[in-house]
Amino acid sequence: MTKTERITWLDETRIEAEIAATAAGADKLRVREILEKASTLGGLSEDDVAVLCAVTDPDLVAELFHTAEKIKTEIYGPRIVLFAPLYFSNICLNECVYCAFRRSNKELDRKILTMEEIEAETAALIDQGHKRLLLIGGEAFPKTGFQYLVDAIERIYSVKRGRGEIRRINVNVAPLETDEFRRLKETGIGTYQLFQETYNRKVYEAMHPSGAKADFDWRVSVMDRAMAAGIDDVGIGPLFGLHDWRFEVLATMQHIAHLEDAFGVGPHTISVPRMEPAVGSDVSMAPPHIVSDFDFKKIIAILRLAVPYTGIILSTRENPEMRRDAFRLGVSQISGGSRTNPGGYATPVEEQAAQFTRGDHRSLDEVVRDIAASGCVPSFCTACYRMGRTGADFMDLAKPGLIREMCGPNALSSFMEYMLDYGSEDTCAAGEKTVAAEVATMEPKIARYSETMMRKVREGKRDVYR
């Protein structure tokens, strides 16, 4: 696909008609039929989602949330996967009006990390206890171009700190050509992630006046090139706050349907970032379409019903209370102990180089303790990617429920590894209670797997998974 070819799968007229058709509210009987349909774990249609977006009745919202919680528990159990972003740069050639990284912003301290600085950042993340990171930066590379990204990934994987290492690197960088995606796959990445920001063309044009990112079709078609190049797992998502959240959710459903039609499998993850204040951006201080906490919870719950086997990611844009609520409603992955400025882990400073303001400033250990105390299991597992359980193969295991036989034990063994190597006394105390409670709920065979794997970890073995 060239930069001038207009994509055809996005139907804005249909989305607007769906929103208009439900403007008067949602019919209770229809809503309950949709919730019952969702409970079978088969997902929902775009029309179903449009109806759920219109739900405002408190009783129906409670039923929506209850159904989302039930589905989340049935598919994912209590697991919450943890990762951290590693920003390699805040230099950007684009002019996104809501972003601190935009080219014309003079209020930002600019920096691009050297390979030595990337190694130092990686070491700092490993010392926190992280095993999985997201490599991300402004949409510009230094003089070495794409090779910089290849070198950075190789350097990150090479870093060892005692018993610690990064076992999975996900990547969020500017849209690439298909050949570049093939090279990216060869580096051993996990998921390629990129956000469309908004699926509304007119709003997109207003928010991206210049730079390569101004080309709507080039950006929205990026996952076609990534998947055509053999990258099985991709992550999508809008930036909530730029346009009507209902439009963005329905457009996301169209994007998912397109990928399923074209490649046989949809996105591995969907992220749900809300716009947060950014240095030097008036737009970010007053988002055009503010999403309330109430609507934000609805977004998470609706997505969990609509695409039950797709991971939902929540970043440190949200405060601890919202993150805690989101676990129950459908979120399955979160960042912890994050910094959004390049160099922020090895040399913590005032974040005048950050992309946005964080809502959660806690350390990874504090986040892990909170997850455990809430009855969830913090997971640092990276097994699926290394075992080849990606793309359609992952879905083939997930849909009949077979993946839980691996995920439950893997979560517990990776959490035990964290507690022994990095956890504070209070976190380990909370964690041991959570581990015992989780093992008690498992089927006998799965419990035995879990106990055997955790015993190996206690005896000194690391990276135990199945």
Salt bridges, closest charged atoms under 4 A:
GLU18 OE2 - ARG14 NE 3.10
GLU46 OE2 - ARG14 NE 3.58
ASP47 OD1 - ARG14 NH2 3.53
ASP48 OD1 - ARG30 NH2 2.73
ASP48 OD2 - LYS37 NZ 2.59
GLU63 OE2 - ARG32 NH2 2.70
GLU69 OE1 - ARG328 NH1 3.89
GLU95 OE2 - ARG102 NE 3.34
GLU117 OE2 - LYS111 NZ 2.92
GLU119 OE1 - ARG155 NH1 3.02
ASP127 OD2 - ARG161 NH2 2.58
GLU139 OE2 - ARG219 NH1 2.90
GLU165 OE1 - LYS160 NZ 2.74
GLU165 OE2 - ARG167 NE 3.43
ASP179 OD1 - ARG182 NH1 2.56
GLU197 OE2 - LYS213 NZ 2.79
GLU197 OE2 - ARG219 NH2 3.80
ASP217 OD1 - ARG201 NH2 2.69
ASP224 OD2 - HIS258 NE2 2.63
ASP233 OD1 - HIS268 ND1 3.75
ASP244 OD2 - ARG246 NH2 2.71
ASP293 OD1 - ARG274 NH2 2.95
GLU318 OE1 - ARG274 NH2 2.69
ASP325 OD2 - LYS297 NZ 3.14
GLU351 OE2 - ARG358 NH2 2.36
ASP360 OD2 - ARG323 NE 2.86
ASP360 OD2 - ARG362 NH2 2.70
ASP365 OD2 - ARG369 NH2 3.00
ASP370 OD2 - ARG324 NE 3.04
ASP370 OD2 - ARG362 NH1 3.19
GLU405 OE1 - LYS445 NZ 3.98
GLU417 OE2 - LYS131 NZ 3.48
GLU417 OE2 - ARG167 NH2 2.62
ASP421 OD1 - ARG163 NH1 3.78
ASP421 OD2 - ARG462 NE 2.85
GLU432 OE1 - ARG458 NH2 3.38
GLU459 OE2 - ARG455 NH1 3.35
ASP463 OD1 - ARG167 NH1 3.50
ASP463 OD2 - ARG386 NH1 2.73
